[in-house]
Structure formats: structure tokens, C-alpha cells
């Protein structure tokens, strides 16, 4: 398992070298978006309008942070479960999104889109929200403020610790449950 | 009749919300440390290391352990010989949630099911009341995150399916959930009662500490059997493989209709956040 330091925007070359199990420390700007924000992004796309951020080379973090207490850029900010965004991810990959960050399994459609468009799915440790917030140095709401925790934020990250769960070559890190052993 | 002041209820609830979201329970911490010693895979060890570091950081900074501070769930036992004065108990608990989630900078996750509009203050809480003998008011709080809750299921088995059917359903559910609910999870199981009661007792089981043993040795043995079966799945911390898929299995069993075998599996994430206060 290799270790990489990558910076957004991500390129095809960045993505192609990654294999499931690799550790990545990501820096640059990533954008938060989860359930309701994705729906609104799709409404904009369907209406032919501009999105609030550039998709090309982007990394979307499935997160709804807790409120920032005084003196900190953000509250707790760990990943939410990704499958709820599976219906949206293939189209976003086709439009230039390079990476999504979350936890939990992805659908076959998302995995196929990552193969086709050179995308990657990163896992961050679920429930380690306080720890992960230390890698977020700045956070600004840039769209859909009315969604509260679900608003889209531009987050400046420094060495955000990630694991490659699904790579663009069809590799996957999650283990298959051993049902035979269990029964 | 013993009197309990409204303000004491509000304050106790607010404190539980804040403490519950920022302090990893000691029994969970001990399980993490034990699991770290037993795991051989570097990925499993690294996840557990991060969770322990996260817990230390939460204590120090008062940032919540997880950004998902849950829907606030309460199991309340009201003694026959006590009375809350100065307000309605349900309203006071909701007031405590509003205060705790605001003062603690906790994420408010309650929303309309269809419009998805956030209620803005973390309420309404889910509150289960029970009348018990005595003059005490016991309030147990649980922060129930969405990721783990979504992996939970209720089913109605046929009586003939018995324990084997229960075991099979639970094992398949945990296998299917895989990495999604933030393993290692705690599995609360309700067997018996009715459709809704099974779910209620499954969740209530999660209020028990991890290192207690069920007082009924037969049920304690079933809990152990299931725990071993689930850890045999090899899902491991965050689904990256390993020996620790669950931290514990807690079963509550109650009588049911002679035609029924209700079963509920309530999945709780690794931080198993809960608090209890007796007034």
C-alpha cells in the first residue's frame, strides 16, 4: 500500500496511480455536499444553470458538520454514509468530479462511472469527526445556506487523511463478509 | 408525593446531551483498547487508534465525537410517587434538548420527512415513557445517528423459525450492512412483544453497558453466541477487515402472541453514545 500527497484539483494522472488500500493525504479545496445539496445541484444542472463550484477535478465530501464553536473553523466533520448519494455520483463523475469522500459501500453504477471517467472513492474514518476537523483549516458556506448542516461549503484542507476504497481500475478495499464462518 | 422541579429536568437533559456527545463511555473505550490489542490487521488497528485519539480530542475540545449528534432518543421511567412541577415532562425534555444542542454546538438533525426542512433545534425528541414504582424519575438519553439507524430492521418471523431463524436474520442484516453503520457496532435485539414493541425494546437494549452480562444465563449465552457469529463475519472496524465487527450484542426478550415471533435489530455505531440520570 502506497502513500500519496495529492492536491486539488485532481487530474487523471493523480487518479490512475491510486489503488484500493492506498493512503492519501489530500490538500487544497474540497466541497461538502450531502443529500439535500445534491438534489439542489441536480435541479441547477437540469435547468442548465451554473453550479456554485467547478466540478472539473473536484472532490466532494459527504459531510454535514456540527456548528463551529468559537475559535474553530468548523465543528466535528466526519463522513456520512455514501450510498444515499449513489444516484447522483455517476452524472457528477461524467461532468468532471474526480473524487468523492465518505464511508460505506457504493453501487455498481458508481463503480462503473469511476472506471469510465477516472474517478476514485475515498473513505474517511466514520465517527472520527473531531479528529478529522483538525485537517480542515477553513470553511465557508458557498451555496444553499438555508440547508444548515447540509449547505455546500468550500473547505480548505491540509493533509486530510483518506483511504482509497474504490479505485478507477475496479479495485475495492471493503472485505466481503464471511457468511460461512458466521453460520 | 415527591416533587421534582421543572428547571432540574431541563438542566439534566441539556447536560446529558452535551456529555453524551463529547465523552466516549468508559466501557466503549476499554473495548476499543482490548480490540486494538487483539486485531492483527494494520488497517483495523489504525481505525481504532484514530477513534481513541478522536475521543481524547473530544474531551479536550468539547467538539462532539461525531458530526452526527443524532436524533435525541429518551427512555423515561416515571415513579408512581413523584411528580414534576412547573411544566409538562415531555415539553421539559424537549426544552433540555433545545438547550443542550444549542449550548454544546451539536448538530441539529431533525427534519420534515418529505420537505426535509430542518426543525432547527434538534426537536422533537423521541421519548418513551414508562410508569414504575417508587419516587424517582429516571431519564436515559441516546444520541441515535442516522447511518447506523438506517441499517436497522424489524421483521415478523414465523414461530417455527425460532432461534435459528433469529440468528440467521441478524447475521444476514449485519453482513448486508457491512461498513455502512460505522462498525464495530453494538447490536440491540428485541424479540417478542408486537411489531412496534420489538423495535422499542431492541433500542432500549442499547442502554446496557458493554461489559455487563444478561441476568438470565440462557439469554446471556445467546448474546455470546451471536456476538461470536457476527465477529466471524470478518467485516472489522469500518469494514476494512478484522476480528471486531461488533463490540457487543444486547438482547431483550418478552412474551408475544402465540402466532407471532417479532424481531427487531437496532444497529448502533461504535461510539454507543448514551447517558442516564436519576432525579
Interface residues (C-beta under 8 A of the other chain):
Chain A: X21 X35 X36 X63 X64 X65 X66 X67 X68 X69 X72 X75 X76 X77 X78 X80 X81 X83 X103 X104 X105 X123 X125 X126 X127 X128 X129 X130 X131 X133 X134 X147 X148 X149 X150 X163 X173 X174 X175 X177 X178 X179 X181 X182 X183
Chain B: X43 X47 X50 X51 X53 X54 X57 X58 X61 X62 X63 X64 X65 X66 X67 X68 X69 X105 X106 X107 X108 X109 X116 X118 X120 X146 X147 X150 X167 X168 X171 X172 X174 X175 X178 X179 X180 X181 X182 X229 X230 X232 X233 X234 X235 X236 X238 X239 X240 X241 X269 X270 X271
